[in-house]
């Protein structure tokens, strides 16, 4: 059964969508079956996957509101090699529409239930706020991957995010945990980067991924071509870093599986 990970941070501009698209493509490169869910009304993960958000017949909005099933809304990312549940501005209305629906926090989890066996990994690109959309992602997930820059304000926002995850785990999804913290736009030449990185290591220990994602021009250019970096320039530092992250994620899953008690 697929492991479901929300890629979340309440702070914008930290590399959530970049991580979602490139991690999905990198996991495909390791022969894993991957579904990427764009849960951000901006639809950047959709466009970055090579799918036109303006030409969608069905989207994740229609799935959440019951207008269609999950399979009917799926697209395929030709360059990424993964299945995609796309999003566009229609998703903004879901915040209001879901208020009137029973079990509103579990709409995504219930929609995923019939197809989880078909995938190894399901990645959810969350909006930069603790909205009803993000709550749906957290309720549907096994773990949260937190991309963040090594800067002062990122640390301030991190404590709020961790508290939010703990509240969701307590009230709605007892299986939810922090899967890992990912340092993005990493520049080791800056003393603040190294200071914040050391603090993260001290507080989160093994939860901090060893892989770091560097500032990389190719990584920034790839979305405008509707491609992950691995397709745009597989030799780029960004593409290589996300391949390393995929490998680290898979190794962690294997290690956790060995530790799990036998039933």
Backbone as CSV, one residue per row, in Angstrom:
resi,resn,N_x,N_y,N_z,CA_x,CA_y,CA_z,C_x,C_y,C_z
1,UNK,0.843,-1.201,0.000,0.000,0.000,0.000,0.878,1.251,0.000
2,UNK,0.428,2.278,-0.721,1.225,3.491,-0.866,1.462,4.184,0.469
3,UNK,2.662,4.734,0.611,2.930,5.682,1.671,2.492,7.061,1.172
4,UNK,1.732,7.762,1.982,1.216,9.072,1.588,1.930,10.150,2.396
5,UNK,2.560,11.076,1.678,3.303,12.147,2.337,2.794,13.507,1.883
6,UNK,2.441,14.349,2.845,2.123,15.746,2.557,3.421,16.541,2.547
7,UNK,3.604,17.344,1.513,4.747,18.268,1.448,4.217,19.616,1.918
8,UNK,4.543,19.997,3.140,3.841,21.123,3.760,4.775,22.069,4.485
9,UNK,4.404,23.338,4.442,5.017,24.379,5.255,4.097,25.584,5.182
10,UNK,3.786,26.189,6.324,2.891,27.339,6.320,3.553,28.571,5.720
11,UNK,4.850,28.530,5.543,5.576,29.636,4.929,5.673,29.393,3.420
12,UNK,5.426,30.405,2.629,5.526,30.277,1.180,6.966,30.432,0.695
13,UNK,7.218,30.002,-0.533,8.514,30.211,-1.166,9.650,29.392,-0.604
14,UNK,9.343,28.227,-0.014,10.402,27.406,0.592,10.750,26.173,-0.259
15,UNK,10.035,26.012,-1.385,10.360,24.898,-2.270,9.422,23.703,-2.147
16,UNK,8.187,23.925,-1.692,7.236,22.809,-1.571,6.935,22.181,-2.932
17,UNK,6.526,23.026,-3.883,6.149,22.508,-5.199,7.357,21.936,-5.923
18,UNK,8.483,22.614,-5.846,9.712,22.104,-6.464,10.052,20.736,-5.905
19,UNK,9.905,20.584,-4.598,10.185,19.302,-3.960,9.191,18.236,-4.402
20,UNK,7.919,18.592,-4.458,6.894,17.625,-4.833,7.133,17.084,-6.245
21,UNK,7.317,17.978,-7.191,7.494,17.579,-8.594,8.784,16.786,-8.783
22,UNK,9.872,17.273,-8.216,11.161,16.629,-8.450,11.347,15.348,-7.662
23,UNK,10.769,15.286,-6.472,10.818,14.041,-5.710,9.965,12.978,-6.396
24,UNK,8.809,13.372,-6.910,7.949,12.428,-7.633,8.689,11.840,-8.832
25,UNK,9.309,12.696,-9.640,10.041,12.224,-10.821,11.229,11.350,-10.432
26,UNK,11.888,11.694,-9.344,13.050,10.923,-8.896,12.633,9.554,-8.366
27,UNK,11.494,9.487,-7.699,10.992,8.190,-7.236,10.591,7.309,-8.421
28,UNK,10.025,7.921,-9.454,9.729,7.171,-10.686,11.014,6.610,-11.289
29,UNK,12.079,7.400,-11.241,13.375,6.949,-11.784,13.920,5.754,-11.013
30,UNK,13.472,5.565,-9.780,13.885,4.394,-8.995,12.866,3.252,-9.119
31,UNK,12.000,3.361,-10.160,11.020,2.305,-10.484,9.876,2.216,-9.484
32,UNK,9.562,3.331,-8.837,8.402,3.364,-7.953,7.191,3.936,-8.695
33,UNK,6.015,3.476,-8.306,4.757,3.988,-8.876,4.306,5.169,-8.020
34,UNK,4.101,6.307,-8.668,3.904,7.556,-7.915,2.658,8.295,-8.402
35,UNK,1.908,8.818,-7.447,0.814,9.747,-7.713,1.138,11.064,-7.022
36,UNK,1.068,12.158,-7.772,1.262,13.499,-7.214,-0.087,14.187,-7.180
37,UNK,-0.441,14.746,-6.032,-1.705,15.467,-5.882,-1.400,16.947,-5.676
38,UNK,-1.899,17.768,-6.592,-1.748,19.216,-6.467,-2.931,19.742,-5.666
39,UNK,-2.672,20.172,-4.446,-3.735,20.661,-3.571,-3.618,22.167,-3.331
40,UNK,-2.907,22.837,-4.210,-2.714,24.285,-4.115,-3.480,24.953,-5.259
41,UNK,-4.399,25.883,-4.960,-5.174,26.550,-6.018,-4.314,27.259,-7.066
42,UNK,-3.062,27.551,-6.748,-2.193,28.175,-7.745,-1.886,27.225,-8.909
43,UNK,-1.989,25.923,-8.662,-1.784,24.939,-9.722,-0.365,24.869,-10.247
44,UNK,0.610,25.274,-9.448,1.992,25.284,-9.934,2.545,23.876,-10.158
45,UNK,2.179,22.938,-9.306,2.645,21.564,-9.509,2.045,20.968,-10.775
46,UNK,0.832,21.382,-11.101,0.175,20.936,-12.332,0.943,21.439,-13.548
47,UNK,1.218,22.735,-13.582,1.956,23.318,-14.710,3.381,22.787,-14.762
48,UNK,4.005,22.621,-13.596,5.363,22.102,-13.546,5.472,20.658,-13.976
49,UNK,4.315,19.973,-14.019,4.271,18.587,-14.485,3.944,18.495,-15.968
50,UNK,3.792,19.657,-16.621,3.523,19.672,-18.060,2.054,19.560,-18.413
51,UNK,1.163,19.849,-17.456,-0.281,19.788,-17.692,-0.848,21.200,-17.599
52,UNK,-1.651,21.585,-18.597,-2.216,22.932,-18.644,-3.380,23.050,-17.661
53,UNK,-3.195,23.835,-16.627,-4.241,23.966,-15.597,-5.479,24.685,-16.120
54,UNK,-5.340,25.424,-17.231,-6.461,26.168,-17.789,-7.361,25.300,-18.666
55,UNK,-6.908,24.102,-18.990,-7.650,23.246,-19.928,-8.193,21.985,-19.273
56,UNK,-8.359,22.001,-17.958,-8.791,20.803,-17.241,-10.303,20.612,-17.343
57,UNK,-10.716,19.381,-17.632,-12.135,19.037,-17.569,-12.524,18.702,-16.131
58,UNK,-11.656,17.952,-15.463,-11.862,17.614,-14.061,-10.572,17.876,-13.294
59,UNK,-10.710,18.191,-12.022,-9.544,18.474,-11.194,-9.774,17.926,-9.791
60,UNK,-8.812,18.139,-8.912,-8.949,17.691,-7.533,-10.147,18.363,-6.852
61,UNK,-10.521,19.550,-7.309,-11.712,20.218,-6.776,-12.956,19.352,-6.978
62,UNK,-13.107,18.780,-8.180,-14.269,17.943,-8.484,-14.268,16.659,-7.656
63,UNK,-13.063,16.165,-7.347,-12.952,14.968,-6.505,-13.405,15.291,-5.081
64,UNK,-12.929,16.388,-4.540,-13.253,16.753,-3.157,-14.736,17.069,-2.980
65,UNK,-15.363,17.619,-4.013,-16.776,17.999,-3.910,-17.707,16.894,-4.402
66,UNK,-17.141,15.756,-4.838,-17.959,14.621,-5.241,-18.507,14.698,-6.645
67,UNK,-17.989,15.617,-7.459,-18.478,15.757,-8.834,-17.930,14.661,-9.753
68,UNK,-16.794,14.079,-9.397,-16.230,12.966,-10.163,-15.367,12.131,-9.232
69,UNK,-15.002,10.944,-9.684,-14.101,10.147,-8.851,-12.658,10.477,-9.186
70,UNK,-11.785,9.944,-8.398,-10.370,10.289,-8.503,-9.770,9.895,-9.854
71,UNK,-10.136,8.728,-10.354,-9.580,8.243,-11.631,-10.001,9.153,-12.781
72,UNK,-11.212,9.662,-12.743,-11.706,10.524,-13.825,-10.944,11.850,-13.895
73,UNK,-10.349,12.274,-12.789,-9.625,13.552,-12.764,-8.135,13.398,-13.045
74,UNK,-7.655,12.174,-13.119,-6.210,11.947,-13.254,-5.657,12.357,-14.621
75,UNK,-4.440,12.848,-14.572,-3.660,13.139,-15.772,-2.326,12.389,-15.646
76,UNK,-1.589,12.336,-16.753,-0.268,11.705,-16.717,0.790,12.743,-17.067
77,UNK,1.822,12.823,-16.243,2.940,13.714,-16.528,3.930,12.987,-17.433
78,UNK,3.956,13.394,-18.680,4.804,12.705,-19.658,6.280,12.794,-19.291
79,UNK,6.731,13.964,-18.894,8.145,14.138,-18.557,8.475,13.564,-17.183
80,UNK,7.520,13.625,-16.260,7.780,13.130,-14.908,7.571,11.643,-14.749
81,UNK,6.669,11.079,-15.556,6.408,9.649,-15.493,5.471,9.228,-14.372
82,UNK,4.808,10.180,-13.742,3.899,9.876,-12.637,2.474,10.300,-12.987
83,UNK,1.509,9.742,-12.241,0.125,10.176,-12.357,-0.053,11.472,-11.569
84,UNK,-0.967,12.291,-12.025,-1.177,13.613,-11.425,-2.661,13.866,-11.209
85,UNK,-2.996,14.328,-10.005,-4.316,14.896,-9.761,-4.153,16.409,-9.808
86,UNK,-4.589,17.048,-10.890,-4.269,18.458,-11.110,-5.175,19.413,-10.342
87,UNK,-4.751,20.667,-10.301,-5.522,21.716,-9.627,-5.445,23.004,-10.431
88,UNK,-6.447,23.854,-10.212,-6.426,25.217,-10.738,-7.202,26.113,-9.773
89,UNK,-7.526,27.310,-10.204,-8.179,28.287,-9.324,-9.538,27.814,-8.809
90,UNK,-10.159,26.853,-9.477,-11.435,26.328,-8.986,-11.308,25.840,-7.545
91,UNK,-10.108,25.387,-7.193,-9.898,24.801,-5.870,-10.111,25.811,-4.745
92,UNK,-10.007,27.090,-5.067,-10.238,28.128,-4.058,-11.637,28.002,-3.464
93,UNK,-12.598,27.627,-4.298,-13.984,27.510,-3.843,-14.183,26.327,-2.905
94,UNK,-13.264,25.386,-2.924,-13.406,24.197,-2.076,-13.412,24.566,-0.603
95,UNK,-12.700,25.617,-0.246,-12.653,26.049,1.150,-14.060,26.330,1.678
96,UNK,-14.879,26.974,0.855,-16.243,27.302,1.248,-17.150,26.094,1.084
97,UNK,-17.027,25.402,-0.047,-17.907,24.265,-0.340,-17.788,23.156,0.707
98,UNK,-16.577,22.928,1.187,-16.370,21.832,2.134,-16.954,22.116,3.513
99,UNK,-17.207,23.381,3.810,-17.763,23.730,5.110,-19.138,23.108,5.318
100,UNK,-19.846,22.847,4.218,-21.207,22.334,4.309,-21.280,20.814,4.138
101,UNK,-20.128,20.162,4.065,-20.077,18.728,3.770,-19.755,17.951,5.045
102,UNK,-20.396,16.806,5.239,-20.071,15.942,6.363,-18.684,15.346,6.180
103,UNK,-18.003,15.113,7.302,-16.656,14.522,7.267,-15.728,15.324,6.347
104,UNK,-15.830,16.647,6.437,-15.110,17.507,5.502,-13.597,17.353,5.580
105,UNK,-13.079,16.989,6.754,-11.629,16.842,6.902,-11.108,15.560,6.252
106,UNK,-12.005,14.626,5.948,-11.586,13.304,5.458,-11.913,13.070,3.992
107,UNK,-12.291,14.099,3.269,-12.703,13.916,1.872,-11.576,13.327,1.029
108,UNK,-10.373,13.839,1.200,-9.258,13.343,0.393,-8.880,11.927,0.805
109,UNK,-8.827,11.658,2.093,-8.483,10.312,2.558,-9.463,9.276,2.016
110,UNK,-10.740,9.601,2.045,-11.748,8.669,1.543,-11.630,8.473,0.036
111,UNK,-11.292,9.529,-0.682,-11.139,9.426,-2.140,-9.931,8.562,-2.511
112,UNK,-8.880,8.618,-1.690,-7.657,7.859,-1.980,-7.777,6.384,-1.621
113,UNK,-8.643,6.054,-0.702,-8.714,4.687,-0.178,-8.791,3.604,-1.263
114,UNK,-9.611,3.750,-2.314,-9.727,2.670,-3.296,-8.497,2.471,-4.178
115,UNK,-7.612,3.477,-4.239,-6.495,3.374,-5.201,-5.115,3.315,-4.533
116,UNK,-5.062,3.304,-3.210,-3.755,3.326,-2.540,-2.900,2.108,-2.883
117,UNK,-3.544,0.984,-3.140,-2.803,-0.238,-3.480,-2.090,-0.121,-4.821
118,UNK,-2.491,0.834,-5.649,-1.935,0.950,-7.003,-0.607,1.702,-7.047
119,UNK,-0.198,2.274,-5.919,0.993,3.124,-5.910,1.934,2.747,-4.772
120,UNK,3.199,3.147,-4.956,4.180,3.002,-3.884,4.238,4.270,-3.033
121,UNK,4.100,5.421,-3.716,4.142,6.708,-3.007,3.077,7.649,-3.566
122,UNK,2.435,8.366,-2.662,1.518,9.447,-3.026,2.020,10.709,-2.340
123,UNK,2.311,11.734,-3.137,2.830,12.998,-2.613,1.782,14.084,-2.801
124,UNK,1.567,14.889,-1.764,0.547,15.939,-1.804,1.213,17.301,-1.654
125,UNK,1.050,18.149,-2.656,1.589,19.505,-2.605,0.561,20.405,-1.926
126,UNK,0.887,20.893,-0.735,-0.060,21.665,0.072,0.079,23.166,-0.175
127,UNK,-1.018,23.911,0.011,-0.929,25.374,-0.056,-0.183,25.918,1.160
128,UNK,0.334,27.150,1.073,1.124,27.714,2.180,0.262,28.322,3.282
129,UNK,-0.635,27.526,3.833,-1.490,27.974,4.932,-2.135,26.749,5.552
130,UNK,-2.506,26.849,6.816,-3.214,25.743,7.457,-4.709,25.911,7.175
131,UNK,-5.080,25.644,5.916,-6.460,25.772,5.465,-7.151,24.417,5.527
132,UNK,-8.425,24.368,5.121,-9.143,23.103,5.061,-8.490,22.158,4.051
133,UNK,-7.874,22.700,3.018,-7.170,21.870,2.046,-5.963,21.191,2.697
134,UNK,-5.193,21.964,3.459,-4.038,21.393,4.148,-4.473,20.378,5.189
135,UNK,-5.556,20.659,5.901,-6.081,19.704,6.881,-6.451,18.397,6.185
136,UNK,-7.085,18.473,5.015,-7.405,17.266,4.254,-6.145,16.483,3.895
137,UNK,-5.113,17.200,3.516,-3.849,16.537,3.169,-3.253,15.834,4.383
138,UNK,-3.259,16.495,5.532,-2.672,15.923,6.740,-3.480,14.731,7.248
139,UNK,-4.787,14.797,7.124,-5.634,13.686,7.557,-5.427,12.468,6.634
140,UNK,-5.126,12.718,5.368,-4.937,11.635,4.405,-3.541,11.029,4.445
141,UNK,-2.603,11.650,5.158,-1.188,11.291,5.048,-0.697,10.400,6.184
142,UNK,0.366,9.670,5.877,1.102,8.922,6.899,2.160,9.808,7.550
143,UNK,2.695,10.741,6.785,3.763,11.585,7.295,3.828,12.912,6.568
144,UNK,4.589,13.842,7.127,4.758,15.173,6.559,6.236,15.404,6.253
145,UNK,6.524,15.812,5.035,7.868,16.248,4.658,7.853,17.768,4.646
146,UNK,8.751,18.370,5.418,8.759,19.826,5.580,9.976,20.423,4.877
147,UNK,9.780,21.043,3.708,10.896,21.765,3.081,11.050,23.125,3.762
148,UNK,12.286,23.535,3.986,12.491,24.834,4.618,13.868,25.396,4.291
149,UNK,13.939,26.710,4.244,15.219,27.385,4.074,15.868,27.558,5.440
150,UNK,17.168,27.596,5.436,17.910,27.766,6.682,18.069,29.253,6.975
151,UNK,16.979,29.850,7.448,16.999,31.270,7.797,16.179,31.481,9.064
152,UNK,16.321,32.634,9.655,15.739,32.897,10.979,14.220,32.765,10.979
153,UNK,13.551,33.401,10.019,12.084,33.389,10.014,11.535,31.988,9.761
154,UNK,12.292,31.170,9.066,11.844,29.799,8.818,11.755,29.027,10.129
155,UNK,12.701,29.272,11.028,12.678,28.602,12.334,11.457,29.020,13.145
156,UNK,11.117,30.311,13.069,9.952,30.816,13.804,8.676,30.117,13.332
157,UNK,8.524,30.000,12.018,7.328,29.382,11.467,7.284,27.882,11.690
158,UNK,8.445,27.272,11.840,8.503,25.816,11.990,7.798,25.350,13.259
159,UNK,7.962,26.085,14.342,7.320,25.675,15.600,5.807,25.698,15.465
160,UNK,5.264,26.689,14.737,3.820,26.740,14.509,3.358,25.536,13.692
161,UNK,4.125,25.181,12.680,3.769,24.043,11.835,3.796,22.742,12.626
162,UNK,4.820,22.558,13.436,4.924,21.339,14.249,3.735,21.241,15.202
163,UNK,3.340,22.362,15.805,2.171,22.370,16.695,0.895,21.994,15.942
164,UNK,0.775,22.498,14.720,-0.404,22.190,13.899,-0.454,20.706,13.565
165,UNK,0.681,20.136,13.209,0.749,18.708,12.893,0.370,17.883,14.119
166,UNK,0.855,18.282,15.268,0.531,17.553,16.502,-0.955,17.626,16.833
167,UNK,-1.577,18.774,16.570,-3.015,18.908,16.830,-3.827,18.017,15.896
168,UNK,-3.435,17.994,14.615,-4.134,17.135,13.646,-3.975,15.674,14.042
169,UNK,-2.771,15.305,14.473,-2.521,13.916,14.886,-3.380,13.542,16.087
170,UNK,-3.526,14.468,17.005,-4.295,14.188,18.224,-5.790,14.088,17.944
171,UNK,-6.294,14.946,17.062,-7.736,15.046,16.866,-8.270,14.204,15.712
172,UNK,-7.468,14.061,14.629,-8.030,13.517,13.395,-7.252,12.366,12.766
173,UNK,-5.955,12.282,13.039,-5.146,11.263,12.357,-4.009,10.817,13.269
174,UNK,-4.262,9.848,14.134,-3.241,9.433,15.104,-1.997,8.806,14.475
175,UNK,-2.077,8.434,13.192,-0.919,7.847,12.506,0.044,8.910,11.978
176,UNK,-0.375,10.156,11.961,0.419,11.223,11.349,1.685,11.511,12.148
177,UNK,2.781,11.688,11.436,4.054,12.030,12.074,4.854,12.918,11.124
178,UNK,5.885,13.533,11.652,6.828,14.252,10.790,7.761,13.221,10.168
179,UNK,7.710,13.107,8.863,8.565,12.150,8.158,9.992,12.673,8.062
180,UNK,10.137,13.955,7.745,11.481,14.504,7.648,11.478,15.987,7.337
181,UNK,12.586,16.642,7.651,12.790,18.049,7.308,13.847,18.134,6.219
182,UNK,13.544,18.911,5.192,14.431,19.019,4.031,14.944,20.449,3.906
183,UNK,16.260,20.595,3.919,16.862,21.919,3.749,16.934,22.249,2.263
184,UNK,16.258,23.345,1.861,16.211,23.748,0.458,16.955,25.068,0.246
185,UNK,17.256,25.344,-1.039,17.975,26.577,-1.409,19.208,26.745,-0.518
186,UNK,19.901,25.657,-0.352,20.979,25.563,0.634,22.276,26.152,0.098
187,UNK,22.853,27.067,0.856,24.127,27.683,0.483,25.068,27.611,1.688
188,UNK,25.987,26.638,1.707,26.848,26.428,2.874,27.858,27.554,3.104
189,UNK,27.961,28.491,2.150,28.906,29.603,2.314,28.377,30.648,3.297
190,UNK,27.077,30.592,3.602,26.471,31.570,4.510,26.496,31.049,5.943
191,UNK,26.984,31.864,6.860,27.095,31.435,8.257,25.724,31.165,8.867
192,UNK,24.696,31.954,8.474,23.350,31.747,9.015,22.822,30.374,8.593
193,UNK,23.102,29.988,7.358,22.686,28.667,6.877,23.251,27.570,7.771
194,UNK,24.505,27.668,8.086,25.153,26.649,8.916,24.644,26.689,10.359
195,UNK,24.376,27.890,10.877,23.856,28.016,12.243,22.467,27.382,12.360
196,UNK,21.587,27.716,11.419,20.226,27.173,11.445,20.254,25.667,11.218
197,UNK,21.115,25.232,10.314,21.239,23.797,10.038,21.650,23.035,11.292
198,UNK,22.563,23.606,12.060,23.008,22.968,13.302,21.877,22.907,14.326
199,UNK,21.055,23.965,14.393,19.918,23.964,15.311,18.896,22.909,14.927
200,UNK,18.655,22.765,13.628,17.713,21.746,13.154,18.205,20.346,13.513
201,UNK,19.503,20.138,13.342,20.085,18.835,13.666,19.948,18.545,15.159
202,UNK,20.151,19.574,15.972,20.075,19.402,17.425,18.657,19.058,17.874
203,UNK,17.647,19.730,17.276,16.276,19.562,17.731,15.548,18.387,17.083
204,UNK,15.920,18.056,15.842,15.157,17.037,15.120,15.962,15.772,14.824
205,UNK,17.263,15.804,15.052,18.077,14.602,14.926,17.914,13.900,13.598
206,UNK,17.541,12.619,13.635,17.434,11.803,12.428,16.273,12.211,11.530
207,UNK,15.373,13.056,12.026,14.286,13.544,11.183,14.800,14.492,10.088
208,UNK,15.981,15.044,10.293,16.571,15.953,9.306,17.243,15.123,8.214
209,UNK,16.776,15.296,6.979,17.390,14.559,5.875,18.856,14.959,5.719
210,UNK,19.696,13.975,5.449,21.097,14.271,5.162,21.225,15.017,3.837
211,UNK,20.352,14.689,2.890,20.355,15.363,1.593,19.948,16.822,1.762
212,UNK,20.658,17.710,1.095,20.275,19.121,1.034,20.067,19.499,-0.432
213,UNK,19.137,20.422,-0.663,18.844,20.863,-2.022,19.518,22.219,-2.239
214,UNK,20.463,22.302,-3.159,21.199,23.554,-3.341,20.406,24.582,-4.146
215,UNK,20.820,25.822,-4.053,20.320,26.822,-5.008,20.864,26.419,-6.372
216,UNK,19.975,26.338,-7.373,20.388,25.813,-8.666,19.548,26.439,-9.774
217,UNK,20.207,27.007,-10.760,19.513,27.695,-11.852,18.635,26.733,-12.638
218,UNK,19.140,25.554,-12.941,18.382,24.573,-13.724,17.106,24.152,-12.989
219,UNK,17.206,24.040,-11.689,16.047,23.678,-10.870,14.975,24.763,-10.961
220,UNK,15.403,26.024,-11.028,14.478,27.147,-11.125,13.899,27.281,-12.531
221,UNK,14.657,26.897,-13.546,14.210,27.039,-14.932,13.224,25.946,-15.346
222,UNK,13.396,24.756,-14.825,12.643,23.583,-15.303,11.127,23.764,-15.308
223,UNK,10.499,24.372,-14.267,9.034,24.481,-14.273,8.471,25.250,-15.470
224,UNK,9.213,26.225,-15.969,8.705,27.000,-17.102,8.617,26.159,-18.372
225,UNK,9.276,25.017,-18.378,9.202,24.087,-19.505,8.273,22.904,-19.196
226,UNK,7.599,22.944,-18.037,6.699,21.868,-17.654,7.416,20.563,-17.393
227,UNK,8.622,20.655,-16.848,9.449,19.474,-16.628,10.038,19.465,-15.227
228,UNK,10.248,18.282,-14.656,11.127,18.187,-13.486,12.570,18.368,-13.941
229,UNK,13.440,18.716,-13.024,14.846,18.956,-13.375,15.498,17.719,-13.982
230,UNK,15.036,16.543,-13.574,15.616,15.302,-14.067,15.430,15.154,-15.578
231,UNK,14.339,15.687,-16.112,14.109,15.663,-17.558,14.759,16.857,-18.243
232,UNK,14.763,17.991,-17.558,15.293,19.219,-18.145,16.811,19.189,-18.245
233,UNK,17.465,18.764,-17.182,18.931,18.641,-17.179,19.326,17.657,-16.079
234,UNK,19.427,16.397,-16.448,19.669,15.347,-15.445,21.046,15.445,-14.799
235,UNK,21.954,16.218,-15.399,23.288,16.392,-14.822,23.363,17.572,-13.857
236,UNK,22.282,18.322,-13.734,22.305,19.510,-12.870,22.392,19.117,-11.402
237,UNK,22.911,20.018,-10.594,23.054,19.752,-9.161,21.697,19.546,-8.502
238,UNK,20.691,20.269,-8.982,19.352,20.118,-8.419,18.768,18.741,-8.694
239,UNK,18.896,18.280,-9.928,18.377,16.953,-10.293,19.076,15.863,-9.494
240,UNK,20.381,15.974,-9.365,21.159,14.971,-8.623,20.768,14.969,-7.146
241,UNK,20.508,16.162,-6.596,20.125,16.258,-5.181,18.778,15.580,-4.932
242,UNK,17.811,15.780,-5.822,16.504,15.150,-5.614,16.552,13.641,-5.835
243,UNK,17.425,13.179,-6.705,17.641,11.729,-6.817,18.191,11.170,-5.509
244,UNK,19.102,11.922,-4.908,19.665,11.501,-3.617,18.579,11.487,-2.540
245,UNK,17.690,12.476,-2.567,16.591,12.521,-1.592,15.667,11.315,-1.768
246,UNK,15.350,10.979,-3.011,14.501,9.812,-3.267,15.137,8.551,-2.704
247,UNK,16.436,8.408,-2.917,17.147,7.248,-2.382,17.112,7.211,-0.867
248,UNK,17.297,8.372,-0.247,17.266,8.440,1.218,15.877,8.106,1.752
249,UNK,14.842,8.604,1.073,13.470,8.332,1.489,13.163,6.831,1.406
250,UNK,13.559,6.201,0.312,13.309,4.764,0.133,14.059,3.946,1.188
251,UNK,15.303,4.327,1.464,16.088,3.603,2.478,15.444,3.734,3.856
252,UNK,14.937,4.906,4.175,14.252,5.103,5.457,13.026,4.202,5.561
253,UNK,12.279,4.122,4.479,11.079,3.283,4.495,11.436,1.820,4.722
254,UNK,12.497,1.364,4.084,12.942,-0.016,4.284,13.366,-0.248,5.728
255,UNK,14.108,0.706,6.281,14.564,0.572,7.664,13.393,0.552,8.627
256,UNK,12.389,1.415,8.381,11.218,1.459,9.248,10.418,0.169,9.147
257,UNK,10.364,-0.406,7.947,9.634,-1.653,7.749,10.289,-2.796,8.525
258,UNK,11.618,-2.792,8.563,12.340,-3.838,9.331,12.106,-3.692,10.816
259,UNK,11.937,-2.439,11.283,11.726,-2.198,12.717,10.308,-2.519,13.154
260,UNK,9.361,-2.504,12.199,7.952,-2.695,12.563,7.740,-4.075,13.161
261,UNK,6.990,-4.170,14.257,6.735,-5.468,14.879,5.874,-6.352,13.982
262,UNK,6.157,-7.637,13.992,5.364,-8.581,13.199,3.982,-8.745,13.817
263,UNK,2.975,-8.854,12.958,1.610,-9.020,13.441,1.337,-10.474,13.828
